[in-house]
Amino acid sequence: MLITNVLVIGGGPAGSIAARFLAAHNIDTILIERDLSYIKP
Ligand SMILES: Cc1cc2nc3c(=O)[nH]c(=O)nc-3n(C[C@H](O)[C@H](O)[C@H](O)COP(=O)(O)OP(=O)(O)OC[C@H]3O[C@@H](n4cnc5c(N)ncnc54)[C@H](O)[C@@H]3O)c2cc1C
């Protein structure tokens, strides 16, 4: 089981930036992306 404070669904630009910002501020964050062929982020 995964335990986290924040679960970000979607690793597009918005989700990626949000997850990166939270992690940079030492907030436990997991980012989930269903389509790994989307390479831009
Ligand atoms: C054809 C096209 C070309 C574009 N070209 C440009 C460009 O050249 N320059 C530019 O600045 N903008 C471009 N845009 C616009 C840009 O892609 C969007 O503004 C931007 O992607 C929006 O980011 P977002 O994070 O809000 O959403 P999205 O990029 O849509 O990200 C959402 C992510 O969530 C994921 N997701 C959704 N549901 C789930 C789920 N249930 N579980 C897991 N993951 C999930 C999706 O797979 C997706 O990766 C283009 C858009 C299109 C359609």
PDB file of the backbone (N, CA, C, O) and the ligand in Angstrom, with CONECT records:
HET    LIG  A 101      53
ATOM      1  N   MET A   1       0.845  -1.189   0.000  1.00  0.00           N
ATOM      2  CA  MET A   1       0.000   0.000   0.000  1.00  0.00           C
ATOM      3  C   MET A   1       0.887   1.247   0.000  1.00  0.00           C
ATOM      4  O   MET A   1       1.893   1.314   0.706  1.00  0.00           O
ATOM      5  N   LEU A   2       0.489   2.232  -0.807  1.00  0.00           N
ATOM      6  CA  LEU A   2       1.222   3.496  -0.852  1.00  0.00           C
ATOM      7  C   LEU A   2       0.580   4.482   0.115  1.00  0.00           C
ATOM      8  O   LEU A   2      -0.643   4.622   0.159  1.00  0.00           O
ATOM      9  N   ILE A   3       1.417   5.158   0.882  1.00  0.00           N
ATOM     10  CA  ILE A   3       0.916   6.184   1.793  1.00  0.00           C
ATOM     11  C   ILE A   3       1.558   7.504   1.402  1.00  0.00           C
ATOM     12  O   ILE A   3       2.779   7.592   1.273  1.00  0.00           O
ATOM     13  N   THR A   4       0.742   8.524   1.213  1.00  0.00           N
ATOM     14  CA  THR A   4       1.267   9.829   0.821  1.00  0.00           C
ATOM     15  C   THR A   4       0.332  10.914   1.321  1.00  0.00           C
ATOM     16  O   THR A   4      -0.827  10.657   1.644  1.00  0.00           O
ATOM     17  N   ASN A   5       0.848  12.120   1.379  1.00  0.00           N
ATOM     18  CA  ASN A   5      -0.010  13.244   1.764  1.00  0.00           C
ATOM     19  C   ASN A   5      -0.784  13.776   0.576  1.00  0.00           C
ATOM     20  O   ASN A   5      -1.925  14.218   0.710  1.00  0.00           O
ATOM     21  N   VAL A   6      -0.143  13.730  -0.612  1.00  0.00           N
ATOM     22  CA  VAL A   6      -0.786  14.270  -1.813  1.00  0.00           C
ATOM     23  C   VAL A   6      -0.659  13.256  -2.943  1.00  0.00           C
ATOM     24  O   VAL A   6       0.427  12.736  -3.199  1.00  0.00           O
ATOM     25  N   LEU A   7      -1.762  12.981  -3.612  1.00  0.00           N
ATOM     26  CA  LEU A   7      -1.757  12.123  -4.791  1.00  0.00           C
ATOM     27  C   LEU A   7      -2.182  12.977  -5.981  1.00  0.00           C
ATOM     28  O   LEU A   7      -3.314  13.456  -6.037  1.00  0.00           O
ATOM     29  N   VAL A   8      -1.273  13.163  -6.924  1.00  0.00           N
ATOM     30  CA  VAL A   8      -1.570  13.961  -8.112  1.00  0.00           C
ATOM     31  C   VAL A   8      -1.899  12.994  -9.243  1.00  0.00           C
ATOM     32  O   VAL A   8      -1.077  12.150  -9.600  1.00  0.00           O
ATOM     33  N   ILE A   9      -3.090  13.114  -9.803  1.00  0.00           N
ATOM     34  CA  ILE A   9      -3.499  12.261 -10.921  1.00  0.00           C
ATOM     35  C   ILE A   9      -3.305  13.038 -12.209  1.00  0.00           C
ATOM     36  O   ILE A   9      -3.988  14.031 -12.457  1.00  0.00           O
ATOM     37  N   GLY A  10      -2.372  12.581 -13.021  1.00  0.00           N
ATOM     38  CA  GLY A  10      -2.124  13.207 -14.312  1.00  0.00           C
ATOM     39  C   GLY A  10      -0.811  13.958 -14.323  1.00  0.00           C
ATOM     40  O   GLY A  10      -0.618  14.926 -13.587  1.00  0.00           O
ATOM     41  N   GLY A  11       0.095  13.489 -15.180  1.00  0.00           N
ATOM     42  CA  GLY A  11       1.429  14.077 -15.266  1.00  0.00           C
ATOM     43  C   GLY A  11       1.614  14.980 -16.461  1.00  0.00           C
ATOM     44  O   GLY A  11       2.686  15.013 -17.065  1.00  0.00           O
ATOM     45  N   GLY A  12       0.562  15.721 -16.808  1.00  0.00           N
ATOM     46  CA  GLY A  12       0.714  16.763 -17.824  1.00  0.00           C
ATOM     47  C   GLY A  12       1.456  17.940 -17.205  1.00  0.00           C
ATOM     48  O   GLY A  12       1.973  17.834 -16.093  1.00  0.00           O
ATOM     49  N   PRO A  13       1.512  19.048 -17.910  1.00  0.00           N
ATOM     50  CA  PRO A  13       2.214  20.213 -17.367  1.00  0.00           C
ATOM     51  C   PRO A  13       1.696  20.636 -15.994  1.00  0.00           C
ATOM     52  O   PRO A  13       2.492  20.925 -15.101  1.00  0.00           O
ATOM     53  N   ALA A  14       0.392  20.676 -15.815  1.00  0.00           N
ATOM     54  CA  ALA A  14      -0.167  21.138 -14.535  1.00  0.00           C
ATOM     55  C   ALA A  14       0.182  20.176 -13.403  1.00  0.00           C
ATOM     56  O   ALA A  14       0.671  20.596 -12.354  1.00  0.00           O
ATOM     57  N   GLY A  15      -0.074  18.875 -13.618  1.00  0.00           N
ATOM     58  CA  GLY A  15       0.205  17.888 -12.575  1.00  0.00           C
ATOM     59  C   GLY A  15       1.686  17.774 -12.266  1.00  0.00           C
ATOM     60  O   GLY A  15       2.078  17.651 -11.106  1.00  0.00           O
ATOM     61  N   SER A  16       2.513  17.816 -13.316  1.00  0.00           N
ATOM     62  CA  SER A  16       3.957  17.689 -13.109  1.00  0.00           C
ATOM     63  C   SER A  16       4.504  18.853 -12.289  1.00  0.00           C
ATOM     64  O   SER A  16       5.300  18.662 -11.370  1.00  0.00           O
ATOM     65  N   ILE A  17       4.066  20.051 -12.634  1.00  0.00           N
ATOM     66  CA  ILE A  17       4.552  21.236 -11.912  1.00  0.00           C
ATOM     67  C   ILE A  17       4.074  21.206 -10.464  1.00  0.00           C
ATOM     68  O   ILE A  17       4.833  21.514  -9.545  1.00  0.00           O
ATOM     69  N   ALA A  18       2.808  20.832 -10.268  1.00  0.00           N
ATOM     70  CA  ALA A  18       2.270  20.768  -8.905  1.00  0.00           C
ATOM     71  C   ALA A  18       3.041  19.752  -8.069  1.00  0.00           C
ATOM     72  O   ALA A  18       3.423  20.039  -6.935  1.00  0.00           O
ATOM     73  N   ALA A  19       3.274  18.549  -8.637  1.00  0.00           N
ATOM     74  CA  ALA A  19       3.979  17.500  -7.897  1.00  0.00           C
ATOM     75  C   ALA A  19       5.420  17.917  -7.601  1.00  0.00           C
ATOM     76  O   ALA A  19       5.928  17.682  -6.505  1.00  0.00           O
ATOM     77  N   ARG A  20       6.061  18.526  -8.568  1.00  0.00           N
ATOM     78  CA  ARG A  20       7.442  18.961  -8.368  1.00  0.00           C
ATOM     79  C   ARG A  20       7.524  20.035  -7.278  1.00  0.00           C
ATOM     80  O   ARG A  20       8.415  20.003  -6.430  1.00  0.00           O
ATOM     81  N   PHE A  21       6.591  20.977  -7.310  1.00  0.00           N
ATOM     82  CA  PHE A  21       6.564  22.050  -6.309  1.00  0.00           C
ATOM     83  C   PHE A  21       6.360  21.473  -4.907  1.00  0.00           C
ATOM     84  O   PHE A  21       7.065  21.846  -3.969  1.00  0.00           O
ATOM     85  N   LEU A  22       5.400  20.570  -4.770  1.00  0.00           N
ATOM     86  CA  LEU A  22       5.120  19.975  -3.462  1.00  0.00           C
ATOM     87  C   LEU A  22       6.327  19.187  -2.958  1.00  0.00           C
ATOM     88  O   LEU A  22       6.719  19.316  -1.799  1.00  0.00           O
ATOM     89  N   ALA A  23       6.914  18.369  -3.835  1.00  0.00           N
ATOM     90  CA  ALA A  23       8.070  17.558  -3.427  1.00  0.00           C
ATOM     91  C   ALA A  23       9.245  18.453  -3.033  1.00  0.00           C
ATOM     92  O   ALA A  23       9.983  18.146  -2.097  1.00  0.00           O
ATOM     93  N   ALA A  24       9.409  19.558  -3.757  1.00  0.00           N
ATOM     94  CA  ALA A  24      10.514  20.478  -3.438  1.00  0.00           C
ATOM     95  C   ALA A  24      10.333  21.112  -2.067  1.00  0.00           C
ATOM     96  O   ALA A  24      11.294  21.578  -1.455  1.00  0.00           O
ATOM     97  N   HIS A  25       9.090  21.125  -1.591  1.00  0.00           N
ATOM     98  CA  HIS A  25       8.817  21.671  -0.267  1.00  0.00           C
ATOM     99  C   HIS A  25       8.620  20.561   0.766  1.00  0.00           C
ATOM    100  O   HIS A  25       7.977  20.748   1.799  1.00  0.00           O
ATOM    101  N   ASN A  26       9.200  19.399   0.449  1.00  0.00           N
ATOM    102  CA  ASN A  26       9.229  18.262   1.378  1.00  0.00           C
ATOM    103  C   ASN A  26       7.846  17.784   1.796  1.00  0.00           C
ATOM    104  O   ASN A  26       7.641  17.341   2.926  1.00  0.00           O
ATOM    105  N   ILE A  27       6.899  17.879   0.866  1.00  0.00           N
ATOM    106  CA  ILE A  27       5.567  17.328   1.111  1.00  0.00           C
ATOM    107  C   ILE A  27       5.478  16.008   0.360  1.00  0.00           C
ATOM    108  O   ILE A  27       5.677  15.962  -0.854  1.00  0.00           O
ATOM    109  N   ASP A  28       5.177  14.933   1.087  1.00  0.00           N
ATOM    110  CA  ASP A  28       5.077  13.610   0.459  1.00  0.00           C
ATOM    111  C   ASP A  28       4.076  13.650  -0.689  1.00  0.00           C
ATOM    112  O   ASP A  28       2.900  13.956  -0.491  1.00  0.00           O
ATOM    113  N   THR A  29       4.554  13.340  -1.888  1.00  0.00           N
ATOM    114  CA  THR A  29       3.721  13.463  -3.084  1.00  0.00           C
ATOM    115  C   THR A  29       3.965  12.278  -4.007  1.00  0.00           C
ATOM    116  O   THR A  29       5.107  11.876  -4.231  1.00  0.00           O
ATOM    117  N   ILE A  30       2.893  11.729  -4.535  1.00  0.00           N
ATOM    118  CA  ILE A  30       2.999  10.699  -5.578  1.00  0.00           C
ATOM    119  C   ILE A  30       2.259  11.211  -6.801  1.00  0.00           C
ATOM    120  O   ILE A  30       1.137  11.708  -6.706  1.00  0.00           O
ATOM    121  N   LEU A  31       2.909  11.080  -7.955  1.00  0.00           N
ATOM    122  CA  LEU A  31       2.334  11.498  -9.235  1.00  0.00           C
ATOM    123  C   LEU A  31       2.026  10.244 -10.044  1.00  0.00           C
ATOM    124  O   LEU A  31       2.889   9.388 -10.239  1.00  0.00           O
ATOM    125  N   ILE A  32       0.782  10.146 -10.511  1.00  0.00           N
ATOM    126  CA  ILE A  32       0.374   8.993 -11.322  1.00  0.00           C
ATOM    127  C   ILE A  32      -0.017   9.477 -12.718  1.00  0.00           C
ATOM    128  O   ILE A  32      -0.817  10.400 -12.871  1.00  0.00           O
ATOM    129  N   GLU A  33       0.564   8.837 -13.727  1.00  0.00           N
ATOM    130  CA  GLU A  33       0.247   9.163 -15.122  1.00  0.00           C
ATOM    131  C   GLU A  33      -0.085   7.869 -15.851  1.00  0.00           C
ATOM    132  O   GLU A  33       0.661   6.893 -15.772  1.00  0.00           O
ATOM    133  N   ARG A  34      -1.205   7.866 -16.561  1.00  0.00           N
ATOM    134  CA  ARG A  34      -1.631   6.626 -17.222  1.00  0.00           C
ATOM    135  C   ARG A  34      -1.012   6.446 -18.591  1.00  0.00           C
ATOM    136  O   ARG A  34      -0.928   5.324 -19.092  1.00  0.00           O
ATOM    137  N   ASP A  35      -0.576   7.541 -19.206  1.00  0.00           N
ATOM    138  CA  ASP A  35      -0.093   7.472 -20.588  1.00  0.00           C
ATOM    139  C   ASP A  35       1.373   7.911 -20.644  1.00  0.00           C
ATOM    140  O   ASP A  35       1.673   9.101 -20.738  1.00  0.00           O
ATOM    141  N   LEU A  36       2.269   6.940 -20.584  1.00  0.00           N
ATOM    142  CA  LEU A  36       3.689   7.273 -20.537  1.00  0.00           C
ATOM    143  C   LEU A  36       4.268   7.577 -21.909  1.00  0.00           C
ATOM    144  O   LEU A  36       5.465   7.833 -22.035  1.00  0.00           O
ATOM    145  N   SER A  37       3.421   7.552 -22.947  1.00  0.00           N
ATOM    146  CA  SER A  37       3.915   7.921 -24.275  1.00  0.00           C
ATOM    147  C   SER A  37       3.869   9.440 -24.464  1.00  0.00           C
ATOM    148  O   SER A  37       4.359   9.957 -25.468  1.00  0.00           O
ATOM    149  N   TYR A  38       3.279  10.151 -23.499  1.00  0.00           N
ATOM    150  CA  TYR A  38       3.188  11.610 -23.560  1.00  0.00           C
ATOM    151  C   TYR A  38       4.500  12.164 -23.021  1.00  0.00           C
ATOM    152  O   TYR A  38       4.666  12.310 -21.810  1.00  0.00           O
ATOM    153  N   ILE A  39       5.433  12.474 -23.919  1.00  0.00           N
ATOM    154  CA  ILE A  39       6.810  12.701 -23.490  1.00  0.00           C
ATOM    155  C   ILE A  39       7.126  14.143 -23.121  1.00  0.00           C
ATOM    156  O   ILE A  39       8.154  14.407 -22.497  1.00  0.00           O
ATOM    157  N   LYS A  40       6.251  15.089 -23.500  1.00  0.00           N
ATOM    158  CA  LYS A  40       6.639  16.499 -23.279  1.00  0.00           C
ATOM    159  C   LYS A  40       6.947  16.851 -21.829  1.00  0.00           C
ATOM    160  O   LYS A  40       7.990  17.448 -21.565  1.00  0.00           O
ATOM    161  N   PRO A  41       6.053  16.494 -20.852  1.00  0.00           N
ATOM    162  CA  PRO A  41       6.392  16.851 -19.471  1.00  0.00           C
ATOM    163  C   PRO A  41       7.667  16.166 -19.009  1.00  0.00           C
ATOM    164  O   PRO A  41       8.093  16.359 -17.870  1.00  0.00           O
TER     165      PRO A  41
HETATM  166  C1  LIG A 101      -2.547  18.721 -30.547  1.00  0.00           C
HETATM  167  C2  LIG A 101      -2.107  19.672 -29.445  1.00  0.00           C
HETATM  168  C3  LIG A 101      -0.930  20.388 -29.592  1.00  0.00           C
HETATM  169  C4  LIG A 101      -0.499  21.287 -28.601  1.00  0.00           C
HETATM  170  N1  LIG A 101       0.660  21.968 -28.787  1.00  0.00           N
HETATM  171  C5  LIG A 101       1.090  22.815 -27.830  1.00  0.00           C
HETATM  172  C6  LIG A 101       2.332  23.505 -27.986  1.00  0.00           C
HETATM  173  O1  LIG A 101       3.054  23.356 -28.983  1.00  0.00           O
HETATM  174  N2  LIG A 101       2.713  24.364 -26.999  1.00  0.00           N
HETATM  175  C7  LIG A 101       1.948  24.558 -25.876  1.00  0.00           C
HETATM  176  O2  LIG A 101       2.359  25.338 -25.000  1.00  0.00           O
HETATM  177  N3  LIG A 101       0.772  23.909 -25.729  1.00  0.00           N
HETATM  178  C8  LIG A 101       0.317  23.057 -26.656  1.00  0.00           C
HETATM  179  N4  LIG A 101      -0.889  22.410 -26.503  1.00  0.00           N
HETATM  180  C9  LIG A 101      -1.681  22.669 -25.293  1.00  0.00           C
HETATM  181  C10 LIG A 101      -1.107  21.877 -24.135  1.00  0.00           C
HETATM  182  O3  LIG A 101      -0.949  20.518 -24.518  1.00  0.00           O
HETATM  183  C11 LIG A 101      -2.084  21.990 -22.968  1.00  0.00           C
HETATM  184  O4  LIG A 101      -2.325  23.339 -22.647  1.00  0.00           O
HETATM  185  C12 LIG A 101      -1.500  21.302 -21.731  1.00  0.00           C
HETATM  186  O5  LIG A 101      -1.150  19.960 -22.038  1.00  0.00           O
HETATM  187  C13 LIG A 101      -2.513  21.313 -20.579  1.00  0.00           C
HETATM  188  O6  LIG A 101      -1.836  20.719 -19.473  1.00  0.00           O
HETATM  189  P1  LIG A 101      -2.628  20.015 -18.317  1.00  0.00           P
HETATM  190  O7  LIG A 101      -1.586  19.482 -17.363  1.00  0.00           O
HETATM  191  O8  LIG A 101      -3.673  20.916 -17.776  1.00  0.00           O
HETATM  192  O9  LIG A 101      -3.457  18.804 -18.990  1.00  0.00           O
HETATM  193  P2  LIG A 101      -2.919  17.568 -19.811  1.00  0.00           P
HETATM  194  O10 LIG A 101      -1.665  17.882 -20.578  1.00  0.00           O
HETATM  195  O11 LIG A 101      -4.109  17.070 -20.564  1.00  0.00           O
HETATM  196  O12 LIG A 101      -2.500  16.515 -18.701  1.00  0.00           O
HETATM  197  C14 LIG A 101      -3.418  15.689 -18.052  1.00  0.00           C
HETATM  198  C15 LIG A 101      -2.733  14.350 -17.847  1.00  0.00           C
HETATM  199  O13 LIG A 101      -3.534  13.557 -16.987  1.00  0.00           O
HETATM  200  C16 LIG A 101      -3.478  12.235 -17.426  1.00  0.00           C
HETATM  201  N5  LIG A 101      -4.647  11.567 -16.884  1.00  0.00           N
HETATM  202  C17 LIG A 101      -5.947  11.889 -17.092  1.00  0.00           C
HETATM  203  N6  LIG A 101      -6.742  11.075 -16.409  1.00  0.00           N
HETATM  204  C18 LIG A 101      -5.925  10.215 -15.741  1.00  0.00           C
HETATM  205  C19 LIG A 101      -6.181   9.126 -14.858  1.00  0.00           C
HETATM  206  N7  LIG A 101      -7.432   8.757 -14.519  1.00  0.00           N
HETATM  207  N8  LIG A 101      -5.133   8.463 -14.334  1.00  0.00           N
HETATM  208  C20 LIG A 101      -3.867   8.820 -14.675  1.00  0.00           C
HETATM  209  N9  LIG A 101      -3.555   9.845 -15.497  1.00  0.00           N
HETATM  210  C21 LIG A 101      -4.595  10.529 -16.029  1.00  0.00           C
HETATM  211  C22 LIG A 101      -3.441  12.323 -18.920  1.00  0.00           C
HETATM  212  O14 LIG A 101      -2.868  11.159 -19.495  1.00  0.00           O
HETATM  213  C23 LIG A 101      -2.558  13.557 -19.135  1.00  0.00           C
HETATM  214  O15 LIG A 101      -1.187  13.226 -19.298  1.00  0.00           O
HETATM  215  C24 LIG A 101      -1.314  21.492 -27.457  1.00  0.00           C
HETATM  216  C25 LIG A 101      -2.513  20.760 -27.315  1.00  0.00           C
HETATM  217  C26 LIG A 101      -2.908  19.859 -28.279  1.00  0.00           C
HETATM  218  C27 LIG A 101      -4.194  19.078 -28.107  1.00  0.00           C
CONECT  166  167
CONECT  167  166  168  217
CONECT  168  167  169
CONECT  169  168  170  215
CONECT  170  169  171
CONECT  171  170  172  178
CONECT  172  171  173  174
CONECT  173  172
CONECT  174  172  175
CONECT  175  174  176  177
CONECT  176  175
CONECT  177  175  178
CONECT  178  171  177  179
CONECT  179  178  180  215
CONECT  180  179  181
CONECT  181  180  182  183
CONECT  182  181
CONECT  183  181  184  185
CONECT  184  183
CONECT  185  183  186  187
CONECT  186  185
CONECT  187  185  188
CONECT  188  187  189
CONECT  189  188  190  191  192
CONECT  190  189
CONECT  191  189
CONECT  192  189  193
CONECT  193  192  194  195  196
CONECT  194  193
CONECT  195  193
CONECT  196  193  197
CONECT  197  196  198
CONECT  198  197  199  213
CONECT  199  198  200
CONECT  200  199  201  211
CONECT  201  200  202  210
CONECT  202  201  203
CONECT  203  202  204
CONECT  204  203  205  210
CONECT  205  204  206  207
CONECT  206  205
CONECT  207  205  208
CONECT  208  207  209
CONECT  209  208  210
CONECT  210  201  204  209
CONECT  211  200  212  213
CONECT  212  211
CONECT  213  198  211  214
CONECT  214  213
CONECT  215  169  179  216
CONECT  216  215  217
CONECT  217  167  216  218
CONECT  218  217
END
